[in-house]
């Protein structure tokens, strides 16, 4: 069992921070003056074009001269070492033959050979510095995992000038060590130094210091401590002090940014008349109730939430969105830094920011950009109390949307779940741990009703991001000696932090299909698609057409008309159709691909291509009280890239049995004048209605955000004409605006309430 403690900062993080806080990740070489760069005197950066912030040609500066690495004998293990040098957790791939363009200057390393565990590239074997028979057409590149080591930020690298350095921080309960529920919110502060864990002398300790420590450990704020109790306890124990004289302003993202004094090895008297520092933190709403309880109650925040995160694979990360004038919009990344990011994180109930993200690293938003050039001191209670600049559409684009990664408290939920039998650590049969102390055992989950939402929660609990598939049969994955099914009836909303928080059967397990063959499995992914409908286009293109029946044989065959059409006097008469264009954007971080493989796609003679999804979108006409009076029967769909952003190439098309999907940065357009792009309203009486369009209604394909898949419009129909107005994505307005729009308990997203 992992010791009960709270830590977020690994030895790798700050050790590398000390050695290479000068690492650069910007697209262009830095013009900043050189800083003291550690014992090896090396600096690293990523360069080349086109590339993302976490990939590129590797360049090393040695003896004041920048150069490259030859791709001869280059491996993924070498890429791991270099990515850590650059401040990322690991590598996901590498490139050869100057994929990001040829560099200039020296080729510093050739035949580089690493095991992958080295702390520095200088520990790897090579032909020696500057000894190479390569040209720049052989320059090597790396693709790093889009996750920074603790202490790093794109443009806010923590600078370290001390020889001694705090590598990790944790809270150790004074009593009940190992038995306290997680997360631990109060205890003795311990810092990890080069020679192990040490306590901090409390002389001169301030609330500002506590604020920084709590932020590092994933908590938004601190509270007063009963020091008398801990003073009494400290007199009975021996303490090892390694740090004193801590002086923080309170806005620092890490204790290392504060003024620190370390005890020297020959100090005989440490912390005379003082005691160990004790800190008590206030947990945010997500963590205020013990994670051991079956259902986590989330306190209702006072007033309406005006800041939220979207598109993140893990809790506490995502694209920053703010509420202004009743409408949600994004924040431009100009001057976006750790102080502003930390204000967002603490406002949402997390700790300080680990990273301030720029360049739409968490996917692009859609609609308004409300703020730019946000400047915070770090002491503000809300992002809205920081200074900012209102912008116009010309000033910033959604490719510059700001995001954050926040520090989270350690809850231990990942120790209660594991995957087995998969080909990689991202897939396998789900096993969960149940029982109390001394009676813990692992078991399987019944596959009945297991789907994408449940798999999303499992992957989140495992720390593996999103679920690309939730599987009800896992006979091809061997579960070893685990054969008992211990959980069934699991139903999740998709927002829970662990499967314990989902509804499920109690101790009595009920499974329709028995045996390990029908147990739950997942395939997890760090990225996911995110589909949004262009609501303004629906409003602009909506109109009524009376179409003769003799032109609707194909549509009738594909079940695109209301059921009363079967009783019509074919081929005489007509059907009244509400037509509109549907433009569906993929603004996520992964391509949207159909769930079914090519072998199961269906050929449709009428349309002349294969349909890859049976249900992709629902079109409905609802009364103000929520009664459905008409629906669009779009039986099947073909997915393709109709148009893309300027820097994105099309990848999918329906013609010639091509691959189907929607690329990131592209959209699939169903024009108003194509078959089945309508709702048959022949039987609808005049009145006021709501037009509702829901994408991916059955959650067949994983997305990073399902709450933005529904679009709604007001409709007024007088029997001859129709007015469609106020079209918007389901979560684009404030709660108050949505309540005014919806006077009935209906669908606020693609989840039925």
ABEGO torsion letter per residue (X at the ends): XBBBBBBABBAAAAAAAAAAAABBABABBBABBBBBAEAAGBBBBBBEOBBBAABEBBBBBBGGBBBBBBABGBBAAAAAAAAAAAGBABBABBBBGGAAEBBBEBBABBGBBBAGABABAAABBBAEBGBBABBAAABBBBBBBBBBBBGBBAABBBBBABABBBABBBBBBABGBGABBOBBABEBBBBBBAAEBBBBBABGBBAAAAAAAAAAAGBABBBBBBAAAAAAAAAABBBBBABBGBBBAGABABAAABBBBBBBAABABBGBGBBBBBBBBBBBAAAABBAABABBBBBBBBEBBABBBBGBABBGBEBBBBBBGGBBBBBBABGBBAAAAAAAAAAAGBBBBABBBBGGAAEBBBEBBABBGBBBAGABABAAABBBBBBBAAABBAAABBBBBBBBBBAGAAAABBBBGBABAABEBBBBBBEBBGABBBBBBBABGBBAAAAAAAAAAAGAEBBABBBABAAABBAEABABBABBGBBBAGABABAAABBBBBABBBBABBEAABBBBBBBBABBBBBBBBAAAAAAABBBBBBBAAAAAAAAAAGABBAAAAABBOABEBBBBBBBBBBBBBABABBBBBABBAAABBBBAAAGBBBABABABBBBBBBAAGBBABBBBBABBBBBBABBBAABBBABBABGGBBBEBBBGBBBBBBAABBGBBBBAAABBBEBBBBBBBBGAAGABBBABAAAABBBBBBBBAGABBBBBGBBBAAABBAAAAAAABABBBBABABBX
